[in-house]
């Protein structure tokens, strides 16, 4: 299957750039993608599985799932605590603690998503420009060779 992916990737410079970026900085990219709750994990998993990224980098990047999981567990626990507060009376300190925890957790997720997008855009643009430069060089060399053959 990897052979088919390689053929397909060479047709699209952006896909080739992403594949090379995952090959070189797979752990960093996957960790950033895992920290971002906006990227669907099934698409990320498929892209990583068809890329040339190492299995070790992929596996270690699973640690990026922990902050989101902890946030969702905190939100669920907070919802339970709020339900109990209605039965036992409302404690303002507890309400403010829960609200600030949820607020800061959501803010952290939003900032992570923002910086993930910026970093991935930089990596993709850098790889795309490298591929475009390489393709232009290959075309230039091909034209030079053909000019030499014609001039003889």
N, C-alpha and C positions, 0 to 999 in steps of 0.2 A: 504494500500500500504506500509506503514511503516513496517509492519510485514515481508513482502517479502524482503524489503531492509535489515532488520536486519539479516535475514537468509543468504542473499547473502554476506553481509559485514563480517559475521563470517567466511566465507570460505577463505577470502583473508586478511591476516594480515595488508597489506598496506592500504586497504580500511577501515578496522576497526580502524587503527591508525588515519586516516584522519577524520573519523566520531567522534572519541573521542576528537580529537583536536578541531574540530568545536564545539563540545558540551561544552568544557571547555574554549576555547579562540576564540569563533566564531567571535566576533566583530573585534578583532585584525587581524585574518587571512583574513576575508572578506574585511576589509579595505585595507590590503596589496594587495589582489588580484584585488580589484577595482582600485587601483592606478597604477597597471601594465597594460599597453595597449596591451601587448602581449597575455594575457589570454583571450580567447573568452568568452564574458559575458554570452552567452547562456549556455555554459558548466558549468560555475561557478554557474549560477542560478539553474541549474538542480541539481548539486551536493549539493548545500546548501538546496534546497527544499527537497531532500531525506535524508538529514542528521538529526541529533538530535539537530541541532543548534536552538536557540530561534529566534522567529520572530522579537523581539526587536533588537537583535544584527544584524540581517540581514538588517533590515530597517535603522538602524543608520549607517551601513557601506556604505549605498548608497552615503553618503557624499564624499566617495573616488572617485566618478565619476566626481566631480566638477573640480579638477585640469586639468584633461585631456580635459574636455569640454572647459574650459577657454583657454587652449593652442590651441585647434582647432579653436575656435572663433578668437583668436588673429592671427593665421596664415591666416585665411580667410580674416580678416580685413586688415592684412598687404598686402595680394595679391591685395585687392581693392585699397589700398593706393599706391602700386607700379604702378598699372594701371593708376591711376590719375597723378602720377608723370610723366609718359611718355607724357601725354597731357599738363601738366603745367610746365614742366622742372624738372630736377632732383635736389633734395636738399641732399647733402652728409650727413648732420646730420640726416636727416630723414631715409635715407637708412641704415646708421650704427646703428641707434636705432632699426629699424625693424630687421636687420640681427642679432644683438646681442640678442634681445628678442627671436627670433626663436631659435637661437643657445642655449641659456641658458634653454629655455623651453624643447628642445629636450634632452639636457644633463640631466636635472632633471628627465625626464621620463625614460631615460636609467638607471640612478642611482637607481631610485625607483624600476625598474624591476629587477636589479641586486640584491639589498638588499631583495626584496620580495622572490626571488628564494632561497637565502641563508637562510632566516628565515623559509620558508616553509620546506626546506630540514632538518633543525635542528629539527623542530617540528615533522616531519614525522619519522625521524630516532629515536628520543626519544620515540615516541609512539610505533614504531615497536619493539624496544628493550624491552619495558615494556610488550608488548603482548607476545613476544618470551619468556621472563622470566616467565611470568604467565603460559604459556602453558607448559614450562619445569617443573615448580613446580607441575602443575596438573598431568603431566605424572609421575613424581617422586612419588607423593602421591598415585597414582593408582598402581604403581609397589610395593610400600611399603605395601599397603593393600593386594595385591595379594600374596606377599611373606609371609605375616602373615597368610593368609588363607592356603597356601600350607604347611607351617611349622607346623600347628596344625594337 
